Amino acid sequence: MTEGPYHHGNLRAALLERAEAVLTESGVDGLSLRALARDLGVSHAAPSRHFRDRQALLDALAVSGFTRLNARLRTAAEAPGPVPARLAGLGRAYVEFAVTHAPLLALMFSAKHADDSSAELRELGHHSLDTAAALIAQAQEEGAVREGDPARLAQVAFSTVHGLATLALGSLLDDTPLAEATDLALDVLLTGLRHPDRQGPSRLI
């Protein structure tokens, strides 16, 4: 068995793509390098040239997931418009990623918090919080957000959107559409973050 169309590094990308599909379909327990090799029609030894073992594959999946999540959040944070609207966009981006890639997100967090997690994983895992904290700090400078440690405020913000995504995945929102629940959660969250001098009837999103 040969590597067919996979060459010059394409096999690594193909392995990660197929691994994420298997993760979504069957969970972590369904992943093995031999099975991925069979699915892609390459030799059993071929994946070992890119991943020393199954754990290395899982770590690479987590790195890929955090890289994509961080890119989406950075795009939302850097979008044009007032900071509160960008904070809302950041929250929506997280909920969308969490709901669309739930098994991957679970793997990402588990890999990040493992005792032997790599420095790369830990750094990537903190980047999303750093993005939110930086945007909150900017809003504080503009007088739009209350005083407080931006990192702590960002943690609370993430707990809100992550909790909402968890409820949605567990079918616990009853008849409330996810988009409507997200808008309401963000409105409540951003109203709470708003600087006291900016309180009023107008919505932040």
Summary of the structure (lengths in Angstrom):
residues: 205
radius of gyration: 20.0
end to end distance: 55.9
largest distance: 69.3
contacts: 607
relative contact order: 0.11
helix: 72%
strand: 1%
